[in-house]
């Protein structure tokens, strides 16, 4: 398999719209039943060897501990309960309404009593999940490809985060924006004021540099690696990026560093090219924001001073 398999938005936009809504249904359950963590780290999905997972949740009151997994190899949704009971159903051919109804039928059988706000969040329509028979496209090959791309990109993000010894999020997949990202934090608090919505205040209560990948949307209809610094320091967009194909793109009054996935795919070293881009965007943000880059540097995840002295030339890959 290619390091970065081809996944043009046009090839699976209808399937993406369906799977995104499936993910929002399950993600809202995770939001309702997971233990809250700082910066909403409890909310996104994590990757598995066959898809994505909510991780275990529940266990409060009469709700058992349970987890929901998307299997994008056999294309099934799987619900597992801590007592060993399990249930699953096939996803191809289902509308969003059918997916929603079947999942909650399973919950009834397994004794999982949960409720969510059952409408899409920040998508191009607000059709209630239980009534959405519009979105039902599901190309099994492209949905498997989506998970494979997530898995390849996750390894790049893990390697990028390894060089930072400060506070760093997990590499996780957001069901809101359908991207995968990792975020580095400084210890500088950001006062956003009560007029800012509570989701944003929690997510950006500290100064951050975030790195990630998304599959494209109407604003940028191509998959791409990205990075941003928040709050954005003055002059960030003047900083150089690597490789030459990378660019700064205006976005809602700030700037996003972008490397098109297509450019990374055809590079002699695709992973190395994507990693170099993310590092260059981090260096740009850290310089402008005044981060102590040297103090936070831990090559290849090594902080042990003895091991550092014995690192081979070129560090750890």
NORMOUR-V977283 format. One record per residue. RES is the residue in one letter. SS is DSSP state (H for helix, E for strand, - for the rest). NEAR is the number of other ideal C-beta (glycine too) atoms within 10 Angstrom. Layout:
res->(RES/RES)
ss->(SS/SS)
near->(NEAR/NEAR)
This chain:
res->(X/X/X/X/X/X/X/X/X/X/X/X/X/X/X/X/X/X/X/X/X/X/X/X/X/X/X/X/X/X/X/X/X/X/X/X/X/X/X/X/X/X/X/X/X/X/X/X/X/X/X/X/X/X/X/X/X/X/X/X/X/X/X/X/X/X/X/X/X/X/X/X/X/X/X/X/X/X/X/X/X/X/X/X/X/X/X/X/X/X/X/X/X/X/X/X/X/X/X/X/X/X/X/X/X/X/X/X/X/X/X/X/X/X/X/X/X/X/X/X/X/X/X/X/X/X/X/X/X/X/X/X/X/X/X/X/X/X/X/X/X/X/X/X/X/X/X/X/X/X/X/X/X/X/X/X/X/X/X/X/X/X/X/X/X/X/X/X/X/X/X/X/X/X/X/X/X/X/X/X/X/X/X/X/X/X/X/X/X/X/X/X/X/X/X/X/X/X/X/X/X/X/X/X/X/X/X/X/X/X/X/X/X/X/X/X/X/X/X/X/X/X/X/X/X/X/X/X/X/X/X/X/X/X/X/X/X/X/X/X/X/X/X/X/X/X/X/X/X/X/X/X/X/X/X/X/X/X/X/X/X/X/X/X/X/X/X/X/X/X/X/X/X/X/X/X/X/X/X/X/X/X/X/X/X/X/X/X/X/X/X/X/X/X/X/X/X/X/X/X/X/X/X/X/X/X/X/X/X/X/X/X/X/X/X/X/X)
ss->(-/-/-/-/-/-/-/-/H/H/H/H/H/H/H/H/H/H/H/H/H/H/H/H/H/H/H/H/H/H/H/H/H/-/-/-/-/H/H/H/-/-/-/-/E/E/E/-/-/-/E/E/E/-/-/-/E/E/-/-/-/-/-/-/E/E/E/E/E/E/E/-/-/-/-/E/E/E/E/E/E/-/-/-/-/E/E/E/E/E/-/-/-/-/-/H/H/H/H/H/H/H/H/H/H/H/H/H/H/H/-/-/-/-/-/-/-/-/E/-/-/-/-/-/-/-/-/E/H/H/H/-/-/-/-/-/-/-/-/H/H/H/H/H/H/H/H/H/H/H/H/H/H/H/H/H/H/H/H/H/H/H/-/E/-/-/-/E/-/-/-/E/E/-/-/-/-/-/E/E/E/E/E/E/E/E/E/E/E/-/-/-/-/-/-/-/-/H/H/H/H/H/H/-/-/E/E/E/E/E/E/E/E/E/-/-/-/-/-/-/-/-/-/E/E/E/E/E/E/E/-/-/-/-/-/H/H/H/-/-/-/-/-/-/-/-/E/E/E/E/E/-/-/E/E/E/E/E/E/E/H/H/H/H/H/-/-/-/-/H/H/H/H/H/H/H/H/H/H/H/H/H/H/H/H/H/H/H/H/-/-/-/H/H/H/H/E/-/H/H/H/-/-/-/H/H/H/H/H/-/-/-/-/-/-/-/-)
near->(7/10/15/24/13/12/20/15/16/8/14/22/16/14/21/22/19/24/25/19/24/22/19/23/22/22/24/22/23/22/21/14/21/19/9/10/12/13/16/17/14/17/20/25/23/13/18/15/8/17/23/26/20/25/16/15/21/22/12/10/7/8/17/16/15/24/17/26/21/22/19/22/13/13/16/16/22/18/22/18/18/12/11/6/13/14/16/16/15/13/22/14/11/19/19/26/19/16/24/21/14/17/21/18/12/18/19/9/10/17/13/22/12/16/10/18/11/15/16/21/14/8/15/8/11/10/16/13/24/14/13/23/10/14/25/18/18/21/17/15/10/18/24/17/19/23/21/17/20/21/17/18/26/18/14/26/22/13/19/24/19/16/20/20/14/14/15/17/19/15/23/24/24/17/24/18/16/19/21/25/22/21/23/24/18/18/9/12/9/14/7/15/6/7/6/12/10/8/11/11/15/14/19/17/15/17/20/23/25/22/27/23/25/20/23/20/15/8/8/16/12/16/23/23/26/22/25/23/26/18/12/17/17/8/10/19/17/10/19/10/20/16/15/8/16/24/13/19/15/9/14/7/6/15/20/20/27/23/26/16/24/14/19/28/17/11/18/6/11/18/17/16/23/28/21/19/28/27/16/19/29/23/17/25/25/20/15/17/19/11/23/10/13/6/9/16/12/16/16/14/13/17/10/9/7/7/12/14/7/8/12/7/4/8/11/15/11)
